[in-house]
Amino acid sequence: MDKAFTGTYARMINPVLIAGCIIILVSFAVRASFGLFQLPIALEFAWPRESFSLAIAIQNLFWGIGQPIFGALAERFGDRKAILGGGAFYVTGLVLSAFAITPGQHQLLEMLVGFGIAGTGFGVILAVVGRAAPDKHRSMALGIATAAGSAGQIVGPPVANALLSQMPWQSVFIVFAGFILLSMLALLLMRAPKPQQPTGSEEPMGVVIKRAVKDPSFVLIFIGFFSCGYQLAFITAHFPAFITEMCGPIAPDSLLYTLGVTSASGLGAISIALIGFFNIGGTLFAGWLGNRYSRKYLLAVIYLLRTLVSAAFIMTPITPETIVLFSVSMGSLWLATVPLTSGLVAHIYGLKYMGTLYGLVFFSHQLGGFLGVWLGGALYDIYNNYTLVWWVGVGVGALSAVIHLPVKEYPWAQRRIIATGA
Protein backbone atom coordinates (compact mmCIF):
# COMPACT_ATOMS: atom_id res chain seq x y z
CA MET A 1 0.00 0.00 0.00
CA ASP A 2 2.90 2.36 0.61
CA LYS A 3 3.56 2.35 -3.15
CA ALA A 4 0.47 4.57 -3.49
CA PHE A 5 2.32 7.32 -1.59
CA THR A 6 4.97 9.09 -3.62
CA GLY A 7 6.85 12.38 -3.43
CA THR A 8 5.62 14.73 -0.72
CA TYR A 9 3.11 12.24 0.65
CA ALA A 10 5.71 9.51 1.14
CA ARG A 11 7.09 11.61 4.00
CA MET A 12 5.59 11.72 7.48
CA ILE A 13 5.35 15.56 7.46
CA ASN A 14 3.10 16.38 4.51
CA PRO A 15 0.59 19.17 3.67
CA VAL A 16 -2.39 17.23 5.04
CA LEU A 17 -0.68 16.72 8.39
CA ILE A 18 0.31 20.41 8.56
CA ALA A 19 -3.23 21.59 7.76
CA GLY A 20 -4.75 19.12 10.19
CA CYS A 21 -2.43 20.27 12.97
CA ILE A 22 -3.34 23.94 12.43
CA ILE A 23 -7.08 23.28 12.54
CA ILE A 24 -6.90 20.98 15.59
CA LEU A 25 -4.62 23.42 17.42
CA VAL A 26 -7.04 26.33 17.07
CA SER A 27 -10.13 24.19 17.69
CA PHE A 28 -8.70 22.77 20.91
CA ALA A 29 -7.31 26.12 22.06
CA VAL A 30 -10.88 27.41 22.17
CA ARG A 31 -12.39 24.21 23.51
CA ALA A 32 -9.85 23.92 26.35
CA SER A 33 -10.69 27.45 27.55
CA PHE A 34 -14.34 26.93 28.47
CA GLY A 35 -13.53 26.09 32.09
CA LEU A 36 -12.25 29.65 32.58
CA PHE A 37 -15.73 31.01 31.82
CA GLN A 38 -17.33 29.05 34.70
CA LEU A 39 -16.86 31.70 37.37
CA PRO A 40 -17.30 34.91 35.28
CA ILE A 41 -20.62 33.72 33.83
CA ALA A 42 -21.89 32.27 37.14
CA LEU A 43 -21.01 35.48 38.98
CA GLU A 44 -22.57 37.79 36.39
CA PHE A 45 -25.91 35.97 36.32
CA ALA A 46 -25.82 34.52 39.88
CA TRP A 47 -26.29 30.99 38.53
CA PRO A 48 -25.54 27.77 40.45
CA ARG A 49 -22.43 25.93 39.28
CA GLU A 50 -24.54 23.29 37.53
CA SER A 51 -26.04 25.72 34.98
CA PHE A 52 -22.94 26.47 32.91
CA SER A 53 -21.53 23.02 33.73
CA LEU A 54 -24.55 21.52 31.98
CA ALA A 55 -23.88 23.76 28.97
CA ILE A 56 -20.30 22.45 28.71
CA ALA A 57 -21.58 18.89 29.30
CA ILE A 58 -24.03 19.31 26.40
CA GLN A 59 -21.14 20.62 24.30
CA ASN A 60 -19.24 17.39 25.00
CA LEU A 61 -22.28 15.25 24.28
CA PHE A 62 -22.97 16.88 20.91
CA TRP A 63 -19.30 16.70 20.09
CA GLY A 64 -19.70 12.95 20.52
CA ILE A 65 -22.97 12.81 18.56
CA GLY A 66 -21.47 14.87 15.76
CA GLN A 67 -18.24 12.86 15.49
CA PRO A 68 -19.58 9.84 13.53
CA ILE A 69 -21.87 12.16 11.55
CA PHE A 70 -18.98 14.35 10.37
CA GLY A 71 -16.86 11.24 9.82
CA ALA A 72 -19.53 9.85 7.50
CA LEU A 73 -19.97 13.22 5.77
CA ALA A 74 -16.22 13.40 5.16
CA GLU A 75 -16.21 9.92 3.64
CA ARG A 76 -19.26 10.73 1.49
CA PHE A 77 -18.66 14.34 0.40
CA GLY A 78 -14.99 14.98 1.14
CA ASP A 79 -12.89 15.94 4.13
CA ARG A 80 -12.63 19.65 3.37
CA LYS A 81 -16.39 20.15 3.05
CA ALA A 82 -17.02 18.34 6.33
CA ILE A 83 -14.36 20.38 8.17
CA LEU A 84 -15.68 23.64 6.70
CA GLY A 85 -19.16 22.71 7.89
CA GLY A 86 -17.77 22.06 11.35
CA GLY A 87 -16.08 25.47 11.34
CA ALA A 88 -19.40 27.12 10.43
CA PHE A 89 -21.15 25.45 13.39
CA TYR A 90 -18.29 26.45 15.70
CA VAL A 91 -18.29 30.13 14.68
CA THR A 92 -22.08 30.41 14.81
CA GLY A 93 -22.27 28.83 18.26
CA LEU A 94 -19.56 31.09 19.71
CA VAL A 95 -20.99 34.30 18.28
CA LEU A 96 -24.54 33.58 19.42
CA SER A 97 -23.28 32.47 22.87
CA ALA A 98 -21.88 35.97 23.36
CA PHE A 99 -25.47 37.24 23.43
CA ALA A 100 -26.97 34.43 25.57
CA ILE A 101 -28.35 35.54 28.94
CA THR A 102 -30.14 32.43 30.27
CA PRO A 103 -28.87 28.94 31.12
CA GLY A 104 -31.21 27.46 28.50
CA GLN A 105 -29.77 29.68 25.77
CA HIS A 106 -26.20 28.71 26.64
CA GLN A 107 -27.11 25.04 26.80
CA LEU A 108 -28.87 25.19 23.42
CA LEU A 109 -26.01 27.05 21.73
CA GLU A 110 -23.40 24.66 23.11
CA MET A 111 -25.01 22.06 20.86
CA LEU A 112 -23.73 24.09 17.90
CA VAL A 113 -20.30 24.46 19.48
CA GLY A 114 -20.21 20.70 20.10
CA PHE A 115 -20.95 20.00 16.43
CA GLY A 116 -18.26 22.55 15.56
CA ILE A 117 -15.65 20.72 17.64
CA ALA A 118 -16.73 17.43 16.05
CA GLY A 119 -16.22 18.81 12.55
CA THR A 120 -12.83 20.37 13.33
CA GLY A 121 -11.55 17.80 15.82
CA PHE A 122 -9.98 14.38 16.04
CA GLY A 123 -12.54 12.24 14.21
CA VAL A 124 -12.32 13.92 10.80
CA ILE A 125 -8.74 15.20 11.08
CA LEU A 126 -7.19 11.93 12.28
CA ALA A 127 -9.02 9.98 9.56
CA VAL A 128 -7.67 12.16 6.74
CA VAL A 129 -4.19 12.28 8.32
CA GLY A 130 -4.27 8.48 8.60
CA ARG A 131 -5.27 8.07 4.96
CA ALA A 132 -2.57 10.52 3.82
CA ALA A 133 0.23 8.70 5.69
CA PRO A 134 1.99 5.50 4.59
CA ASP A 135 1.87 2.53 6.96
CA LYS A 136 5.35 3.05 8.40
CA HIS A 137 4.54 6.63 9.48
CA ARG A 138 0.84 6.33 10.35
CA SER A 139 1.01 5.89 14.12
CA MET A 140 3.52 8.71 14.50
CA ALA A 141 1.53 11.00 12.18
CA LEU A 142 -1.58 10.37 14.30
CA GLY A 143 0.50 11.16 17.39
CA ILE A 144 1.69 14.46 15.89
CA ALA A 145 -1.86 15.50 14.96
CA THR A 146 -3.07 14.61 18.45
CA ALA A 147 -0.18 16.56 19.99
CA ALA A 148 -1.37 19.61 18.04
CA GLY A 149 -4.50 19.48 20.18
CA SER A 150 -2.26 19.63 23.22
CA ALA A 151 -0.46 22.64 21.77
CA GLY A 152 -3.84 24.33 21.53
CA GLN A 153 -4.45 23.50 25.16
CA ILE A 154 -1.18 25.24 26.04
CA VAL A 155 -2.13 28.39 24.15
CA GLY A 156 -5.88 28.60 24.75
CA PRO A 157 -6.34 28.96 28.53
CA PRO A 158 -3.58 31.59 29.08
CA VAL A 159 -4.88 33.59 26.11
CA ALA A 160 -8.43 33.34 27.44
CA ASN A 161 -7.28 34.37 30.91
CA ALA A 162 -5.41 37.37 29.47
CA LEU A 163 -8.40 38.40 27.34
CA LEU A 164 -10.80 38.04 30.28
CA SER A 165 -8.63 40.45 32.26
CA GLN A 166 -9.04 43.05 29.49
CA MET A 167 -12.58 42.55 28.18
CA PRO A 168 -15.93 40.94 29.12
CA TRP A 169 -16.41 37.24 28.48
CA GLN A 170 -18.85 38.04 25.65
CA SER A 171 -16.08 39.77 23.67
CA VAL A 172 -13.74 36.84 24.23
CA PHE A 173 -16.27 34.53 22.57
CA ILE A 174 -16.31 36.82 19.52
CA VAL A 175 -12.50 36.86 19.37
CA PHE A 176 -12.41 33.07 19.57
CA ALA A 177 -14.92 32.84 16.71
CA GLY A 178 -12.51 34.91 14.63
CA PHE A 179 -9.67 32.48 15.41
CA ILE A 180 -11.78 29.54 14.22
CA LEU A 181 -12.66 31.39 11.01
CA LEU A 182 -9.00 32.11 10.24
CA SER A 183 -8.02 28.48 10.83
CA MET A 184 -10.27 27.41 7.95
CA LEU A 185 -7.70 28.90 5.55
CA ALA A 186 -5.56 25.83 6.29
CA LEU A 187 -8.03 23.79 4.23
CA LEU A 188 -6.23 25.09 1.14
CA LEU A 189 -3.43 22.64 2.02
CA MET A 190 -5.68 19.66 2.70
CA ARG A 191 -5.59 17.64 -0.49
CA ALA A 192 -4.96 14.03 0.41
CA PRO A 193 -3.69 11.68 -2.33
CA LYS A 194 -5.93 8.89 -3.55
CA PRO A 195 -4.29 5.52 -2.86
CA GLN A 196 -3.92 3.27 -5.89
CA GLN A 197 -4.93 0.24 -3.83
CA PRO A 198 -7.98 -0.11 -1.57
CA THR A 199 -7.26 0.78 2.06
CA GLY A 200 -10.08 -1.15 3.66
CA SER A 201 -13.23 -3.13 3.09
CA GLU A 202 -15.15 -2.67 -0.19
CA GLU A 203 -18.40 -3.46 1.62
CA PRO A 204 -21.03 -0.71 2.08
CA MET A 205 -20.65 1.49 5.13
CA GLY A 206 -23.86 0.20 6.75
CA VAL A 207 -22.70 -3.41 6.56
CA VAL A 208 -19.30 -2.58 8.03
CA ILE A 209 -20.81 -0.59 10.91
CA LYS A 210 -23.33 -3.34 11.77
CA ARG A 211 -20.60 -5.96 11.85
CA ALA A 212 -18.30 -3.74 13.91
CA VAL A 213 -20.84 -2.97 16.63
CA LYS A 214 -21.43 -6.72 17.03
CA ASP A 215 -17.71 -7.38 17.46
CA PRO A 216 -16.78 -7.85 21.16
CA SER A 217 -13.42 -6.11 20.63
CA PHE A 218 -15.14 -3.03 19.21
CA VAL A 219 -17.52 -3.00 22.20
CA LEU A 220 -14.60 -3.23 24.63
CA ILE A 221 -12.79 -0.34 22.93
CA PHE A 222 -16.06 1.65 22.99
CA ILE A 223 -16.56 1.08 26.73
CA GLY A 224 -12.90 1.68 27.54
CA PHE A 225 -12.84 5.13 25.94
CA PHE A 226 -15.62 6.28 28.31
CA SER A 227 -13.29 6.95 31.23
CA CYS A 228 -10.92 8.96 29.06
CA GLY A 229 -13.76 11.35 28.24
CA TYR A 230 -14.94 11.49 31.85
CA GLN A 231 -11.53 12.41 33.24
CA LEU A 232 -10.49 14.86 30.52
CA ALA A 233 -13.77 16.75 30.30
CA PHE A 234 -14.18 17.02 34.07
CA ILE A 235 -10.67 18.41 34.52
CA THR A 236 -10.93 20.80 31.55
CA ALA A 237 -14.28 22.20 32.72
CA HIS A 238 -13.80 22.25 36.52
CA PHE A 239 -10.12 22.22 37.35
CA PRO A 240 -9.60 26.02 37.03
CA ALA A 241 -12.55 26.68 39.38
CA PHE A 242 -11.43 23.84 41.67
CA ILE A 243 -7.97 25.40 41.98
CA THR A 244 -9.33 28.92 42.49
CA GLU A 245 -11.44 27.76 45.43
CA MET A 246 -9.30 24.99 46.98
CA CYS A 247 -5.68 25.91 46.43
CA GLY A 248 -3.60 27.36 49.25
CA PRO A 249 -1.92 30.76 48.74
CA ILE A 250 1.07 31.04 46.42
CA ALA A 251 4.08 32.02 48.53
CA PRO A 252 5.85 35.23 47.42
CA ASP A 253 9.22 33.46 47.54
CA SER A 254 8.07 30.50 45.42
CA LEU A 255 9.16 29.80 41.84
CA LEU A 256 5.57 30.15 40.63
CA TYR A 257 5.30 33.65 42.11
CA THR A 258 8.65 34.60 40.57
CA LEU A 259 7.35 33.42 37.18
CA GLY A 260 4.33 35.72 37.51
CA VAL A 261 1.74 33.22 38.77
CA THR A 262 0.54 35.14 41.81
CA SER A 263 -3.10 34.06 42.17
CA ALA A 264 -5.06 30.83 42.29
CA SER A 265 -7.07 31.84 39.21
CA GLY A 266 -3.83 32.38 37.29
CA LEU A 267 -2.61 28.97 38.46
CA GLY A 268 -5.90 27.47 37.19
CA ALA A 269 -5.16 28.68 33.66
CA ILE A 270 -1.50 27.67 33.87
CA SER A 271 -2.41 24.18 35.11
CA ILE A 272 -4.47 23.48 31.98
CA ALA A 273 -1.62 24.82 29.85
CA LEU A 274 0.89 22.63 31.74
CA ILE A 275 -1.27 19.58 31.05
CA GLY A 276 -1.24 20.48 27.37
CA PHE A 277 2.52 21.11 27.31
CA PHE A 278 3.48 17.80 28.87
CA ASN A 279 0.91 15.98 26.79
CA ILE A 280 2.78 16.91 23.61
CA GLY A 281 5.67 14.70 24.67
CA GLY A 282 3.33 12.04 26.08
CA THR A 283 1.26 11.86 22.91
CA LEU A 284 4.26 11.75 20.57
CA PHE A 285 5.82 9.04 22.74
CA ALA A 286 2.56 7.07 22.68
CA GLY A 287 2.44 7.38 18.87
CA TRP A 288 6.04 6.13 18.66
CA LEU A 289 5.30 3.23 21.01
CA GLY A 290 2.16 2.36 19.03
CA ASN A 291 4.32 1.54 16.00
CA ARG A 292 6.34 -0.94 18.04
CA TYR A 293 4.22 -2.50 20.78
CA SER A 294 0.71 -3.77 21.43
CA ARG A 295 -1.67 -0.82 21.50
CA LYS A 296 -4.16 -2.52 23.82
CA TYR A 297 -1.51 -3.12 26.49
CA LEU A 298 -0.21 0.43 26.14
CA LEU A 299 -3.77 1.69 26.66
CA ALA A 300 -4.19 -0.49 29.76
CA VAL A 301 -0.97 0.92 31.23
CA ILE A 302 -1.97 4.53 30.51
CA TYR A 303 -5.39 4.12 32.16
CA LEU A 304 -3.78 2.44 35.17
CA LEU A 305 -1.29 5.29 35.58
CA ARG A 306 -4.08 7.88 35.27
CA THR A 307 -6.01 6.08 37.99
CA LEU A 308 -3.03 6.10 40.33
CA VAL A 309 -2.21 9.77 39.66
CA SER A 310 -5.82 10.88 40.28
CA ALA A 311 -6.11 8.86 43.48
CA ALA A 312 -2.82 10.20 44.83
CA PHE A 313 -3.79 13.80 44.04
CA ILE A 314 -7.15 13.78 45.80
CA MET A 315 -5.67 12.03 48.86
CA THR A 316 -3.02 14.75 49.42
CA PRO A 317 -3.44 18.41 50.49
CA ILE A 318 -4.24 20.76 47.59
CA THR A 319 -1.24 23.07 47.32
CA PRO A 320 0.40 24.91 44.39
CA GLU A 321 3.11 22.25 44.38
CA THR A 322 0.74 19.27 44.23
CA ILE A 323 -1.29 21.01 41.50
CA VAL A 324 1.82 21.47 39.36
CA LEU A 325 2.91 17.88 39.99
CA PHE A 326 -0.56 16.57 39.09
CA SER A 327 -0.68 18.72 35.93
CA VAL A 328 2.70 17.41 34.77
CA SER A 329 1.81 13.77 35.54
CA MET A 330 -1.70 13.84 34.08
CA GLY A 331 -0.50 15.89 31.11
CA SER A 332 1.98 13.18 30.17
CA LEU A 333 -0.96 10.76 29.93
CA TRP A 334 -3.66 13.18 28.77
CA LEU A 335 -4.31 12.49 25.07
CA ALA A 336 -1.85 9.61 24.79
CA THR A 337 -4.89 7.33 24.45
CA VAL A 338 -6.06 9.02 21.22
CA PRO A 339 -3.38 7.93 18.69
CA LEU A 340 -3.42 4.47 20.26
CA THR A 341 -7.22 4.12 20.15
CA SER A 342 -7.55 5.58 16.65
CA GLY A 343 -4.59 3.49 15.49
CA LEU A 344 -6.17 0.39 17.02
CA VAL A 345 -9.43 1.04 15.15
CA ALA A 346 -7.53 1.58 11.88
CA HIS A 347 -5.41 -1.55 12.41
CA ILE A 348 -8.35 -3.83 13.22
CA TYR A 349 -11.04 -2.49 10.89
CA GLY A 350 -9.11 -0.82 8.07
CA LEU A 351 -8.88 2.76 6.85
CA LYS A 352 -11.83 3.12 4.49
CA TYR A 353 -14.42 3.83 7.19
CA MET A 354 -11.98 4.79 9.94
CA GLY A 355 -13.59 8.22 10.41
CA THR A 356 -17.03 6.76 11.01
CA LEU A 357 -15.90 3.83 13.19
CA TYR A 358 -13.59 5.98 15.28
CA GLY A 359 -16.41 8.50 15.52
CA LEU A 360 -18.64 5.82 17.05
CA VAL A 361 -15.94 4.91 19.57
CA PHE A 362 -15.43 8.59 20.30
CA PHE A 363 -19.12 8.92 21.12
CA SER A 364 -18.42 6.79 24.20
CA HIS A 365 -15.61 9.21 25.08
CA GLN A 366 -18.06 12.10 24.93
CA LEU A 367 -20.72 10.28 26.94
CA GLY A 368 -18.06 10.07 29.63
CA GLY A 369 -17.29 13.75 29.05
CA PHE A 370 -20.94 14.69 29.46
CA LEU A 371 -21.19 12.77 32.72
CA GLY A 372 -17.92 14.16 34.09
CA VAL A 373 -18.78 17.81 33.40
CA TRP A 374 -22.43 17.66 34.45
CA LEU A 375 -21.80 15.49 37.50
CA GLY A 376 -19.01 17.84 38.55
CA GLY A 377 -21.40 20.78 38.67
CA ALA A 378 -24.34 18.87 40.14
CA LEU A 379 -22.39 17.24 42.96
CA TYR A 380 -20.56 20.49 43.70
CA ASP A 381 -23.90 22.21 44.28
CA ILE A 382 -24.95 19.39 46.64
CA TYR A 383 -21.72 18.83 48.60
CA ASN A 384 -19.87 22.10 47.92
CA ASN A 385 -16.80 20.13 46.79
CA TYR A 386 -15.59 17.89 43.96
CA THR A 387 -14.29 14.95 46.03
CA LEU A 388 -16.92 12.37 45.03
CA VAL A 389 -16.55 13.23 41.32
CA TRP A 390 -12.80 12.60 41.54
CA TRP A 391 -13.35 9.15 43.05
CA VAL A 392 -15.84 8.20 40.34
CA GLY A 393 -13.11 9.10 37.84
CA VAL A 394 -10.67 6.85 39.67
CA GLY A 395 -13.14 3.96 39.44
CA VAL A 396 -13.89 4.28 35.72
CA GLY A 397 -10.17 4.66 35.00
CA ALA A 398 -9.47 1.35 36.71
CA LEU A 399 -12.27 -0.27 34.68
CA SER A 400 -10.75 0.96 31.42
CA ALA A 401 -7.33 -0.40 32.39
CA VAL A 402 -8.84 -3.88 32.72
CA ILE A 403 -11.32 -3.81 29.85
CA HIS A 404 -8.72 -3.36 27.09
CA LEU A 405 -6.90 -6.59 27.94
CA PRO A 406 -9.30 -9.02 26.13
CA VAL A 407 -9.31 -6.98 22.87
CA LYS A 408 -8.28 -9.09 19.84
CA GLU A 409 -5.64 -6.90 18.25
CA TYR A 410 -5.22 -8.34 14.78
CA PRO A 411 -6.94 -7.20 11.57
CA TRP A 412 -10.60 -7.93 11.21
CA ALA A 413 -10.16 -9.53 7.77
CA GLN A 414 -7.55 -11.90 9.23
CA ARG A 415 -9.89 -12.86 12.07
CA ARG A 416 -12.67 -13.60 9.57
CA ILE A 417 -10.35 -15.86 7.56
CA ILE A 418 -9.35 -17.74 10.73
CA ALA A 419 -12.98 -18.04 11.84
CA THR A 420 -14.17 -19.42 8.47
CA GLY A 421 -11.11 -21.64 7.97
CA ALA A 422 -10.60 -20.14 4.51
N, C-alpha and C positions, 0 to 999 in steps of 0.2 A: 504493500500500500504506500510505502514511503516514496516509490517511484513517481507517484502522482504529484509530489511536492518538489518543485524545481526552483532554482534561482532564489529570490528573496524569501519565498515561503518554505524553503528547505531549512532555513535558520530558525532558531527558537524565537529570537526577537524579530518580529515581522510587523507590517502595518496594522494588521488586525489586532494583534496583541497590544500595540501602542494605543490604538483607538479605544479598545476595550478598557485598558487601564485608566485612561483619562476619564471616561464616562463613569466607571465604577468609583473612582476617587472622589469626583464631585458629588455623585449620588450619595455615597456613604458619609461624606463630610457633613452634608445637610442632615441625613438621617440620624447620625450619631449625636447631633446637637439638641435633639428634642427634649432630653432630660433637663437641660438648662432652662427650659421655659416653664417647668413645673411650678416653681415658686413665684416668678413674676406674674403669671396668669392667675394662679390661685389667690395671690394677694390682691391683685387688681379687682377681681370679681368676688372675692370672699367665698370661693368654692372649697368644698372638702377635697382632700387629696385624690379621692377616687375619681372625680369628674374628669380632670385632664388625663389621669392615668388610663381611664377607659378609652379616651380618644386615641392615645398612643397604642393601647392594646388593639383597638379596631384597626389602626394603621398596620400593625403586624399581621393581623388576621387577613386583611385584604391583600397585603403583600403576598401571603401564602396562597390565597385564592387566585390571585392574578398570575402567579408564577407559571403553573402549567398552561394557563390560557395564553400568556405571551410566548411561552415556549412553542405551543402549537401554531400560533400566528406566525412566528418566525420561520417555522418549518414549512408553512403553507404559502406565505406571501413574501418572505425574505426577512433577514435579520434587521436590516436598516429601517424598514418600515415599522417593524414591531418596536424597536428601540425609540424611534421618533414618536410613536404613539404613546409610549411610556413617559417620555419627556413632556408631552403635552398634558397628560394627566397630572404629572408632578407639579408643573408650573401653575396649572389652574388651581389645584388644591392649595398650594402655598399662598397664592395671591388672594383667593377667597377667604382663607383662614385668617388673614390679616384684618378682615372686617367682621369676623365672627364674635358674637358677644354672649352667647349662651352655650352651656355644655353640649346640648343637642346639635348645635351648628358645628362646633368643633369636631364632634364625633362623626357627624355625617361627612364633613369635608376630609377627614382623615382617611375615609374610604378611597377618595381620589388620590391622596398622597400615597397610600398603600399600593394602589395600582401603578402609580408612577415609579415607586421603588422596584416593583416587580418587573416593569418594562425596561428599567435601566440598571438592574442588579445582576446577581450571580446567575440566575437561571438562563437568561438569554445570552449574556456575555460569555459565560464559561462554555456554553454549547458552541458558539461560533469560534471562540479561541481554540477549543478542543478540535473542531473540524479543520481549522487552519494550521494545526501543528502536526508534524509527522510523529509516528509512534514514539521514537526515541526521546522526543522533547515534550511529549504531551503532559505528563505529570508535573514537570517543572514549569511549563507554560501556565497551567492551571494554578500552580502555586503563586506565580508572579502576579497573575490577574487578581487572585484573592488577596495578596499582599497590598495591592493598590487600594482595596477597600480599607485596609488598616491605615494606609497613608492618609486617606480621607478622614479617618477617625482621629489621627494626630492633628490635622489641620482644623477640622470643623469645630470642636468644642472651644478651643482657645479663641478662634475667630468669633464665634457666637458670643462668648463671654465679653470680648472686647467691644463688639457691636452693641451688646445690651448695656454696656456702661456709657455708651454715647447716644443711644437712640431707643425709643420704645420697641417692645417686642414685635409690634405690628410691622414696623419698618424693616426689622431684621428678616421677617418672612419674605418681604418684597425683594430684598437684596439677595436672599437665597434663591428665589425664583429666577432672578437674573443669572446667577451662577449656573443653574441647571440649563437655562436656555443657551448660554454660551458653550456649554459642554457638548451640545448637539452638533457643533461644527466638526467634532472629531469623526462623525459618521462619514465624512468625505474620504477618510482613510480606510474605512471598513469594507473592503472588497475581498472576500475570502475566495481562494481558488476552488474550482470544482474538481474533486478527485476523479481520476480516470477509472478507478475501480470502486465498486460499492463499499460503503463503510459500515454497513449494518444490514439488518433484515430487509428483504424486499416485500414483506407482508404489509398490508394496510395498517395504518396507525391504530385503529380501533382493535384489531386482532392482537397486536403487540401489547397494547395497554392491558387488555383483558387477561392475557397470559401472564403478564408481569405481576399484576395485583393478586394473582392466585399462587404465585411463587413464594414459598416460605422465606427465602432469603430476602426478597424484596420487602416483605412485610417486616422482617427483623430490622432491616436498614431504615424503613419508614418509622418504626417505633423508636429506634435508637436515636434518631435525629431530633426527637421531641425535647430531650433534656438540653441539647445544645441551644435550641431556641429559647427555652425557659430561662436558662442562666444568662445568656447574652442579652436578651431583651430586658429582663429585670434589672440587670446592672446598668445598662445603657440608660434606661428610663428613670431609675430611682437612686443610683449611686451618688450623683451630685447632691441631691437633696439629703440623702442619708449622711453624707460627709458633713454637709453644712450644719446639720442638727446634732450629730453624734460625736464629731471629732473634737479632741482636746485642742487647746490653743497652740498655735505655732510659735515656738520660742524665738525671740529676737536674735539669739546667737546660733540658731540652727542653719544648716545648709539651705533648706527650703526658703527661709526668710531672706537669706543672702541673695538667693536667685530671684527674688521678687514675689514669691508666693507667701503673702502675709495674712491671708484670710482663709477660712474654711471653704467659702464659696469658690475662691480661686483654686484651692486644692482640688475641689470637685471637678472643675474643668480640666485641670492638669492630669488628674487620675485617669480620666477617659482617654486623654491624649497619650499618656504613658502606656496604657493597655494597647492602644493602636501601634505605638512605636515598637514595643517589644513583640507584638504579633507579626510584624513584618518578617523578622528573623525566624520566628516560630513557624509561620506559614511556609516560607521558602524552604526551611529545613524539612517540614512535613512533606512538601512536594518532592524534594530530593529523595527522602526516605521511601516515598510511595513508588518510585521507579525501581527500588531495590528490594523491598521487603513486603510482607503481607499487609495489605491495607486494613483488613479487619482487625488484626492484632494491634496495629498502630493506633487505630481508633479506640480499641479497648483500653490501651495504656493511657491515651490522652484523657478519656473520660474518668479513669481512675484517679489520675493526677489532679484533675479539676475538682473532683469530689474531696480529695484530701486537702487541697488548698482552701476551698470554701469552708470546710469544717474547722480547720485550724484558725482561719481568720475570725469567724464568729465566736470562737471560744476564747479569744484573747482580747485585751482592752483595745478600744478603737483609738489609736493615736496617729499622728501624721506619719510616723515611721512604719507602723503596721499597714497603713493605707498604701504607702509607696511600695512596700514589699509585696502586698497582695496584688497591686496593679501590675508590677513587673512579672510576678509568677503567673497570674491569670492571663496577662497579655501574651505570654509565650505560648499559651495553649488556646488562645481565643478563637481564631478562625482556622486553626490548623486542621480542624475536622472537615472543612469545606473541600479543599483539593482532594483529600482522601475519599470522602463520600462521593463527590462527583466523579472522581477517577474510578471508583469501585463500580458505580452505575455504568459508566462507559465501558469498562472492562468486561462486565458480566453481560450487559444487554446490547452492546454495540453503540455506534455513534449516530446512526440515522435519526433516531427519535430520542437522543440523549436529553435535549432541552425539555421535552414533555415529561419523560420519565423522571428526570432529576427534579423537575417542577413539582411532580406529585410527591416525591420524597420531601422536598422542601416545604410542602404544605404542612407536614407533621412538625417541622421546625417552627413554623409560624403559629401553629396551634399552641405549641409550648410557649412561644413568645407572647401570645395573647394572654395565656394563663398567668405567666410570670409578671407581666406589667399590670394587668387588672387586679390580680390577687395581691400584688404589692401595695396598691392603693387601698383596696378594700380592707385588708388586714391591718394596715397602718391606721386607718380611721377607727377600727375596733380596739386595737391594743396599743396604739400610739407608738409602735415600733415595728421593725422589719424582721425580728428574730425568727418567727415561725416560717416566713417566706424563704429565708435563707436555708432552713433545715429541710424544707420540701425540695429545694434545689439540690441539696446534698443527696437526698434519697433518689431522685430521678437520675442524677449523674451516676450513682452506683448501679442503677438498673441498666443504663446504657452501656456501661463497661462490660457487663455480663452478657447482654443480649446480642452483641456483635460476634461473640465467639462461635456460634453454630452456623454463621453465614457460609454458604458454599461459594468460594471465591474463584471459580473458573468459568470461562465464557459459557453463556446460556446455550449456544449452538452445540458446544462440546458436550454439555450435560444431556442435551436432547439425544445426541448420537449414542452416548453411553446408555441412556435409559431405554432406547429402542433397540439397541444391539446392532445398529447399522454399521 
